[in-house]
Amino acid sequence: MGAAQTHTGPSRGHRGTPFAPPDGPTEAGPDQDDSAPGSGLTLSTVEETPYGVALYWPSGKSPYFRLTWVTADGQRKYRSGGRTHDYAWGRACQLDDELAAADAAGRGSPNAAKTINELTAAWLAALKPSWSDRYNQDQGDRIAKWVTPGYGHLPAGQLNREDVRIILAAPPSRKVTEHLRATVGGLLSWAYDDDWTSGPRSALLPKAPNTAKRARGQVHGENRLHINTTLIPGPDACRALAEAMRDVGGKKYGLKYWLMEAIAASTGVRQGELFALRPSDADLGSESLQVLRQLIRSKGVPPHETLPKWGRTGTTFLPSRTIWGADLHGPLEKYMAGMGPGDLLFPTARKPRTPGQRPWMVASNFDSRVLKPARDWARSGGWDEAWSWHANRHAFCSDLLARGATAADVCLAARHKDPSVTLGMYYSATAGSLARLSALA
């Protein structure tokens, strides 16, 4: 099958000028007539004009080229392109000119004639009161870095799908691209509602690439649950993050933040479960930790506690030493001194906004104020900036398996549905398999 081709056409600022059709795939052979029904073409190559008119080559079932595009009001249209490439590309160019004319008109709105710099400034100003200062800063930084340098001087009504595709292709990593895509998507939705752009978000924002969740199943075949080992931090990386979190917390909160990382990496509790722990849940004598609840926060709903994920309460073990070998019980006992059994083990330092609300640690505040700077500092110790807090749970499970724990034991400690889930996610981390098999011989 021929490789997909994208043709950007004329340079930015010269829309409407003719541009030559691309050279099509030649897998049918130089002596075959690709316009004949029996040419044997089995291609599904896609060519695209600057305004998003997609030209699909014939498949094995049909000798016809196909055209598809999205109108300014968000409707997807389809049309036959005939049997020859020249004819199909000519129709694509004609449709592209029509879309360009509608784009330039900008639906007759005064806002469409204003620049993208003015659009982004108006968007940030309009929505700033509903955002946190940190979120507002992140949105503005992405716009300033990736959008306005190349397109800020252009009329907002002339922004098209190809422009947005180029903007989203600029970041160096998939994670940055995902964040930028969310920002640009929000901008386009607001812009269309206020008549800045010629088309809705669906017409201007290209589809996200079909990437597998993280890297699951890409290395080890068909198991969709598998966690790629590159996404699992080792003990040294967890120690580096714990020390960085202690430095972020300083003298007042350093021990608290260090313990949060130590417990997460050494017991496998999820972030919401960690935030809902009480001193009474920890039994140092039996080295056990009860997981009875989790803290969740939904959009528009205040923080509140529910049962853990899937309703699976249970008990995991609380080792005397951390995953990297440091003492855990001693610092934890010192930290809990003076706490009541029903107090929150890791409360927030900020006063709750709602009277009577418990001082729960909120994930968004914790991630921005503690975890993000700590991850930056921990890079030199091996902590990958792309790893989330949940990577601690992966570290806990894979470390147990690597040290010889059975899948059933890890399943119980992690509260998985059954051992097949544990093996499906972490079976590549079971080091020493050959040695154990040799011992049975």
N, C-alpha and C positions, 0 to 999 in steps of 0.2 A: 504494500500500500504506500502511496506516495506520501511524503512528509507534508504536514500542513504548511501553507504559505500565507503570510499576511503582507499586504502591499499598502504602504502608507500614502502613496500617490504624491501630489504636489506638496512642496514645502509649506509650512504654516504661514498664512498670510497671502497665499496665492490660490485660494479655493476657487473652484469654478473653471479653472483652466484645464484643458484636456491633458490626460496623462495616458501613457501607453499601457496596454494590457500586459500582464506578466507572461513570461514563458511558462506554459502549462507543463504538467508532468508528461513524461514520454514512456511510461511503462508499457503502453500498448504496442510500442515498436515504431520505428521511423517510417516503415512502409505501410502501416495500417491507417485506415481512414477513421479518425475518432468520431466522425459524424455519422457513421453507419451503425444501424442497430446491432449488427453482428460483429462489432469491432473487438469484442472480448474485454472491454474496459471493466475493471473491478475497482475503480478508484473512488475515494470519497474525500479527495483533497478539497480544502476550503480556501478560497481567496476572498479578501475583504477590501472594500473601498474605504476611503477616509470617514464616510458617514455611516459605516456599519452595514452596508449592503453585502451580504454573504453570498458568494457564488459557490455552489456545491457541484463537483464533477459527477458524471454519471456513475451509478453503482452497477453491480452486475445484473440487477433486476430491471433496470430501466436505462435507455440510451439518452435520456434527456438531462440537460443541466437544470439545476434548480436555484431559485433566488429567494432569499428571505431577508426581511429588514423590519425595523421597529419604527413606527410613525411617531410624530411629535407628541401625540396624545397617549403613547404607550402601547398601541395595538401592534401585534406582530402580524406581518403580512407575508404571503407566499405567492410565487409566480413561476411559471415554467420559463426556462431560459433557452428553449429550443435544443437543437441537436448539435450545433457547432459552437466552439468556444468563442470565436469572434463575435457571433451574434449574441451569445449570452453575456459576454463582457460589455458589449455595446449597450444592452438593456440595463446592465448594472450601473454603467456610467450615467445613463439617462436618469435612473432613479436617484443616483447619488447627487446629481445636479438639482433635482427636485427637493431633496432633503436639505441641500445646502441653501437653497432659496428660502425654504421655510425656516431654517436655522437663522439666517441673516435677518429675517423679519422679526424674529424674537417675539412673536405673538403681539407685536405692536406696543409692548410695554416700555415705559421710560427706563425702567431698571435694566432692561436688556442691553441698552446702549452704554451703561456704566461698566467700568473695568472690573476684572476679577479681584483686584486689590480692594475695590470698594465693596464688592460682594462679601468677601471674607471678613472685612472689618465690620460690616453690618451684621453678619451672622454671629460673630463672636460677641458683639455688643448686645444683640437681642437675647441671646441665650445665657449670657454670663450670670445673671441673677439666680438661675436654676442650677448652676454647677458649683462644685467646690472650687476653691482657688487652685488646687493642684490639678484638677481635671481641666479647668479652663486654660491653665498654663500649658499642659500637654497638647491640647487641641491647637492652641496658637502656635506652639513650636513646630508641630507637624506641618501646618499650613505654611509657615514661614520658610521651612526647610525644603519642602518638596513641591509645593504648588505655586506660590507667587513668584519665585525667581524666574521661571520660564514662561509663565502664563499670566502673571499679574497685570500686565499692560493691555491685555486683550479684552474686547467687549464680552461681557458675561453671556449675552445671547448667542455668541458664536462658539461657545464651548461645545465640543462634540465628543462622541464616544471614543474616537481615536486619541484625542487629547488626554482623556481620562486614563486610557490604557497605557499611554506613555508615562503618565505621572505615577501610576501604580507599579510600573516596571522598574522604576528608578531605585527603590530601596535595596540594600545589599542582602537582606535576609527575609525569610518568609514571615517571621514574627513581626518585624517592622512593617512589612507589607500589609499584614492583617490589621494592625493598628491604624495604618494610613487609610486602608480601605474603609474602615468603620468611620473615620473622620470625614473622608470625602463623601461617603454615603449620606451622612447626616447633613453635610453642607448642601448636597444636591437636592435632598428632600425639601429642606427649608427654602432653597433658591427657587424651586419650581412653584411652591405654594405662593411665593411673593413675586412671581412673574419675572425672575431674573434670567432663567434659562428657557430654551425653546422646547425642551422635552423633560419628562419626569425622570426620576432616578432610574427606573427600570430601563429607559432608553439610553441613558448616558453611562451607566456603570456596568462595565463588562462583567460577565459571570466569573466568580472565583474559580481558580483551577481545582479540579477534583483530586485533592490530596487526601491520603489516608490519615486517620487520626494519629498525630505524631508520626511515628515510623512503624506502627504495628503491622506485623505480617509481611514487611517488605524483605526481611532477611531470612526469616525462618519459615517461609512458606505460607500455608493456608490458614494458620491459626490467627484469627483476627484479634485475640486478646493479648497476644504476645507483646511484651514491653522490650523494646530494643535496649540492649545493654548500655548504649551510649546515653540513654536517658536516666540511668540509675547511678547516683553518686556513691562513691565508696566511703569507708569510714573516715579517711583523711579529709575528704571534701566536706563531710558533715562536721568534723571538728573545726575546719576553717570557717564554716558559716557560723558555728556556735561562738567562736572567739570573736568574729566580726560583730555579731549581734551583741555580745557583751560590751564591746567597745562603743557601739552605737548607744547603748543604754547608760553608759557611764557608771559612776559610783552609785547613783540612786536606783537605776533599773537594770544594771548590768547582769546581776545574778538571775533576775526574773527572766530576761530574754535568753540567757544561756540555758536555763532550765527548759524553756519552751522548745528550743531546738533539740536538747538532749533527750527529752521525753518523746518528742515526735519521731526522732530517728531510732530510738531504742525501744519503743512500744508499738509504733505503727498507727497511732491514733490519727484520725483526720483532723484538719484544722478546726472545723466546727465543733468536733468532739473535745479537742484540746481547750477551746475557749469556754466550754461548759463544765469542765472538771471542778470538783470540790475536794478539799483536803480529806474528807471522809471516804473518797473513792480510792485513795491510795493506802495500801496496807504494806508497809515496809517489811514487817515480820514475815509474811508469807510471799513477799515479792510479787504482789498481784495488784492490778489496777482495774477497777470496774468502769466500764463504758456504758453509761445508762442514758445519755442524752446528747444532743448536739445543738449548737446555736446556729440559726439560719436567719438570713435577712433577704427579703424579696423587695422588688421595686415598689415603693409606696407603702410597704408594710414595716412597722418597727421591728427591731431584733426580737426574737422570741425563741424559746427552746422547744424542741420536738424529740421524738425518739431518734436514735442514730439511723444512718442510711439503711433502707429496706426494713426498718424496724428491728434490726438485729442488735439487741443489747447483749452484753457478754462481759467476760473477764479476760484480760490479756496479762502477760507477765510483766513485772516491773523489775528489771535486773538491777543488781547492786552496782553494776558498772555500765557505762555508756557503750555505744556501738564502737567507739574508738578507744575504749579502755580506761576512761577517767572515772573517778568515784562519782556516783549519782545519788546514792541514799544520803550521804553526809550533807551535801549542799541542799538537797530537797528538804531534809529534816530541819535544817537551819532556817530555810526560807519559810516553812510552814509554822514555825514557832509563833504563837500568839494568834493564829488564825482560828476562827470558829469552824466547826465541822461543815456548816452549811454555806460558808463564804465561798466566793469564786476563787479558784486557785490562781488564775491569771486575770485579774480585773484590769480595766482600762484606768489610766491615770486621769482621764478627762471626766468631768461631771456629766452624768446623763442628761440629755435634753428634756426627757419626759419625767416629771416628778414621780417618784416611786419606782422608777425603772432600775433594775439591777445594773451595776457598772460593767456591762459586758464589753469585751474586746471585739471591735468590729473589724472584719477582714480587710475592708478597703483602707481603713486607717493604718492597720498593722502593716499591710503590704507596702504602702507608700512611705510611711514614717520609719519603719524598722527594717523590713525585709529587703526593700529595694537598695537602700544604701549599704546594708550588710552584704548583699550579694555582690555589689560592686567591689567592696573591699576584700571579699573572699575569693576573687578570681585567681589571685596569685597562689592560693592554697588548693586550687583544683575545682572550685565550685563553678559550674558553667552558668553564665548569666541567663541562659534560656530555660534552666530548670525552675519549676514552680515549687511551692511549698510541699505539694503532694509527692514530690520526688523523695521526701524523707520516708514515706510509707513504702515506696519501692526499695529503698535502701534497707529498711528493716526486714522485709520479706526475703530479699535476695541474700542478705547476710546470713540469716538463719539457715537457708537452704545450703549455702556454701559451706557452713560449719557442720552440716550433717543432719539437720532437723528433717523430719519426714514432712511430706506435703500435707498430711492430715494434721500434724501439730501446727504448722504455719497457718493452715486454713482456720483452725480454731482461734489462734492468736489474732489473726487479721480479720476474723469474722466474715470470711468469704462464704459463698453459698455452698460450695462443696470443694473437695480437693482438686477436682478437674479444673476449676477456675484458677487455683493457685499454680498448678502445673502449666496450664495454658499461658499464664502471664510470665512465669519466671523459670521455665524448665531449663533454659540455657545457662542459668546461674548455678546449677547443681554441680559444683566442682568436685573432683575426686571420684567420679563415677567408675572409671576404669579400675582404680585402686580397690574400690569396694567390690567390684565384680571379681577381681583377681583373688580377693580374700575368700570368696565363696568357693573357689575352685579346689 
